[in-house]
Every structure is written in structure tokens, then in C-alpha cells.
């Protein structure tokens, strides 16, 4: 069953004046669904595609969007299926890693986005970079902030603050906190995005916390919110890890500009900036940035700074 959050849940959200836009997207072996996206700034401006992760939606990018639009860029910021104003599937197992990539890929092609600056954070990285791997010619540059790429490769040993890599032929090394996170999402009776936003980026005002919770009127809407964490690859055999390794193989040949802008307060993704800098040819020689005073949700804590950084990167490359 497809659920749609009532429009009135999104009325008068603080600092989010953007009109809704929708496109029907398709993934393999499932009926089409409606994906929401923000489309701000001049339509003829260079395109910046902002991809969010868990447990957020395009509201996370509200300050980034304002800065980029003011700089003359066209900003497209979709909500993943199961999030924000996009459709929500009530059956958790209808969400797969491949389908999330399919849905985003279909958005890019149906909107015919070209010469795109791809900005990825959290799950935006594994999903968005996998879209790039399919449609390299549509993308001009990448900004990666506080994201990872699920590969489970043994070569990641010693590279990451949170261990997440294979050991030998048949073992995995996984950070205990990561496993605790996966366990919590599968066992908690109720999931409230604002709990995580306030814990990591807070304290936040009550109306901002309510905005993050707006897409989920009750627990029937949260199947996608819950199941995305179950899709984190924990072994090299996971379908998501297979996708991640294929994406990394493409990135290891990517020579267009690739910038990392990680924060200094996110142990969950720390180390991946260095991995990308070493493995992606387009990252060599770039003025990579560490954003001070922010945790995982860098857009919430340093949105204007991130927006300015992206705008300058587009202008300079």
C-alpha cells in the first residue's frame, strides 16, 4: 500500500518556503510512486542536486538551498521514497538498496538533469554515487560531506574511525556502535527522527524538531524510515555491498572534480574523506575542507557555510 502524508503536515514549516514539485518514478518489480523534490533558483542556472540520508528529508538542506539559489544556481533537492513529502510504502520489504538507487536514477533522467553538481550526505552518498556510476555523463562534479560507500572491503582496515570492513576470507570487523544503531532501529516500537536530530545537532527549537517529524503522522508511515537501516551492508555478500564495490570501481576512474567537506565531529563517517581523496582521481589537488563545530548533520549546524562552499566550488571548476 502507498501512503501519502497529508499536505497540512507541511504548512508553515520554519525556513522552508519552497513550493512542492512531484515526479512519478519507477523501480524494478514494483508499481510507480510519487517522489517530491524542491526546485529552487533560476531554471537556467547550473544544477546542484542535494541528496539527504537517514532519518531526514529535504528540510535538512533548507539553509543550503537558500544560499545556492541566491548564488544563481538551480537547486534540486528530492525526498527519498519513504521520506519527506514523497510516497511511503507500507511494506518494509518493498524497500531495497537497488530500488532506492532506481528511484533516484529515474528522477534524474525524467527531469533530464545535466551538468549536475552532486552533493551527498549520509545515505545520499551510497545512493547518489551509484546513480552517478550509471549515468556519468550527466554529472560534472561531486561534493561529499559526512557520507560513506558501503563496500565492506578489507582494504578499509585502519582507515575508518568506525570499523566496517572484511577480515580475511570470511569475517567482518564492525563497530559495536554501528550494530547497536541497527539493532535499535529494528527493535524500537516507535521511531522519531527529531530524537536523533536533537541528540546529534541540538538542542534544536521545537518547531524545527516538529518539521523533521512532519512526514510521519503515525507509525504506519515509518516502514521506510525503519528499513533503510536494515539495508546497511554488514557483510561482503550483501547486495548493497556489491553495489557499493561497483560504484567504487567507477569512482576510481572518475577524473572530474570531487571535493570532500566533512565535519570535525562525526566519528561515524570519519576516515571516508581520506578514502575518497586517495582513491578518486578527481579528488587529487582539490582544496578539501574540514567544517569545524559540526556533527553528522552538517547542513543543520553549518548550512550557510556548506552552501557557500558548494557555490564557490561550482564557480571555480
Steps between C-alpha positions, in 0.01 A plus 500: 500500500615854418457768767517877447561734789220762512607836357396684815789332685737718296332836540698788654820305561774734626743620229349267237297716258552275198207396282462123457584329170429138415606241244390139464797263525538133426710220650525138402209267577290754688229750408597862429511742794500877533824671600507854637777746428584864563583693182640841599705769332511590129394215271783581260767503772759226554331205671588393854341173617481473881448149638408436863526189713355347815275603676461837327343648186559807283417721798856426619635702206277807544785741579726348234222540241455868585872575458530311171187651347620848595829419322308436176502120511204274429456280806322164482454333839289181495353304786586130484203269466376438855609848614381859496215576261577197283280190499545245775464127446336327794684170448857523629639237263383702199802719570828365366841657443463456123152653494617810685768541232240435228264766637770766513632402158151531355461847654825616337405365159135612505606853594779466241755652739837565337835651596401420857691583816419206728497574874470193724473445874428184701300255281509761225852373429439128447184573300601813310850384410345178368276710274811685383662164421209421268480843332848651520445739210222684687730602787767771500633492856440358849495640853505227766426590861467254788425200284640154430489238226396153607766262369609295806843476337787365714715789367301735725668354811661779699349770273176570686409613851199266493627160387300353212710264293570140415770297670662216308267283295193471720495741795389857556620773735209724599479790744284405797321835486398428140348168603324669792354752253373226268357307795319804640330578170371146467374461857376844606118510507495857372748703297514879524752682277516801731650283773813443289517856363481650846752254643758559226437860386304648788362641702265605220184714523173315545362611162813373321473164676132484403597565136726196496214289639237647264524224233395231749153558651505154660704181498325365187702755299840394637569170320758664272650697786554178693604272215772720349718419800441129441645555150843601636732229366657312788675237286679493166220281363230759557341633176575855617869419540503360147349828375749698709802321357374552144452869576847530650648339187345783295616768744856367477487613134315830568714797396247781529522719813423319826508699825470374858351732764465288813436640845738458792240338727368190324680178597249291304641624166847618604767353277285476188612846391855365486388187316334709229797736481738211438286285272314750279726663238276808486561562871873550454610860523164626629483737798326253730329651803438401861196683634556587867242481774253260341395141541339258257223738387734769374219664297306568819793645690702666223256528212598847381869407512441182301287687247769761445764232462293320233431823311871589492593148388255518208627843400866398517471172307 
